[in-house]
C-alpha cells in the first residue's frame, strides 16, 4: 500500500473532503468546462482576470478525490498569479505528473503541489490530476469546452 | 503428498456442486499476481478471460491453417474456410438458430447493432416512424438509433425503469403503436445486472408486427439462449465477453428478415458479380460479411462455445448466481455502500457506490490489492443519470470466480472506506 499512501496523502484527502473555492464565481469573466469521458469527471473552472492577473478563481463539478483535490489546490496556487505565471505552473504540473519533470532536483514553482507527484505511478489517474489544469488553461485562453480524450 | 494437497485444493464447493478450482485451471490468466496479490478478476462484464483450449485453437489456426477464406482452391484456404464455417455451425447450435446462414459474424455486439441499423433501419424506417429502446441500454444500443432518427426524421422512444432498475412494462405497452417500426433492448443490463422479461416484450412488439433486436452481450455468456423460443428477430453478442478473443461476435437475424436487408458494407466476399454498371450481392451470410473477417477470432469463438458445452452450464449459472447473492449480502452489510440495481431478476453484475467516495478512487485502491473491477459509467450514461450518480464501481462475475474472491473484495471495500474516513 506504499504507492497508494503516496497517492492518497492526507492533504489530498482533506482537499477532497473540503474543497477550497468550490463554488460558482459570479464575477467570472472567463470560464471553461472540462470532461473526462472515461470516468465521467466533469468540472467548471471560473476565473476573474483583471489586467492579465487572476484576481479570483473557483471551480465546481464532480469527480474523484484526485481531480477534486487537484482542482482545489490549483485554485489556491494560481490566485494572484499573472496569466503567464499560471500557464508556467500548468506546464510544470503537467510535466511532473507525466514524469517529465524531476520536481525535487529542478527549479520550479510547484511548492505544495508536489504532493501530486505520486500520481505518475498510476498512469490511468494522470488525467484526473491534470483535468482541472487543462480546464483552467482553456479558461485562460477562452476555449469553451475541453475534454481529456 | 503433492497429489493429496492438490486434491484438497480442488475439492468442489459444497453449495453449488460446481468444481471451481478445476475450472480455474483452464484459465492461464488467473494464475498471475497483480501488485504482489493473486489476481481477483471481477471485470467479466467488460471482457471475460480465455481458456487454454481457445488459445490453443487460435494458435493452431495461425500455425497450420492461416489463409484467406472462401477464395483459394488451395489446401490452406479450404482448411481455414472449413474451420470458419464450422464456427458458424457451432454458433447456430449455441443459440438454436434455424440455419447457420442466420448467424452473421461481426466483431462484436456494437457492430451487430450497427449492421442492423444500416441494413434494416436505413431501408425500412422513415420520417414520422418511431423506434423504441429502453432506459438501461448500453451506448451501443442508443447511439446508432439516434443517428438513424436524425437521418430519417424518426423519433426515439425510451421505456422508463423504476428505482430497482426494472423496465416498466405498462409504459412499454403504451409506447407501442402503429408508428412503431423497430424495438431494440438489452437482455441483461451491463450496468445494473437486470434480466429483462424479453420473451414477453418481444411478443408485445410482434402484436404490432414490429421486429425486435435483443442485445445479448451480457446474457449469452451467462444463460442458455434459444432465439427460436424467444422469437426475436435479431440477437447479437460479443465473443470477448464469453471467453473468446476480441474481434469475434455475431448478429443473428431471421433469414427472411436478413434477406430483405441492404448490405452493411460493400467489398470483397459479399458479391456474386461486379461490373461498373451493376453489382449483384451474394447470398446469406456472405452478403452481410464484406472483406476478410477476423478468422482466427471467430474460430476462437467456436472453440469457446465447445468449451462452454463441455462444462455443466446449469451448475455454472447456479454458481454465478450464488456469487452474486453472496457478494450482494457482503457489500450491503458494509455501512456506506449502496447497491445500484436491485431488480428481482438479476445476473452476474453488482454495481455499487460508496458515500462520498468516487468509484475511480475505489477502483484504484482495489487494483492495488489485485482486484479488477470497472469504475465509470459503463457506457451507459443515461443509467447513471437515472440513478443520479456520476459513475459506479462494478464487480461482474464469471463461473471461475470464487466466494473467497468476494471476501477479498468485501475486505478491500472496507479498507477503502477506512482510507477515506
Interface residues (C-beta under 8 A of the other chain):
Chain A: X1 X3 X4 X7 X8 X13 X16 X17 X38 X39 X40 X41 X42 X62 X63 X64 X65 X66 X68 X122 X124 X125 X128
Chain B: X356 X357 X358 X359 X360 X361 X364 X365 X368 X375 X376 X377 X381 X384 X390 X391 X419 X420
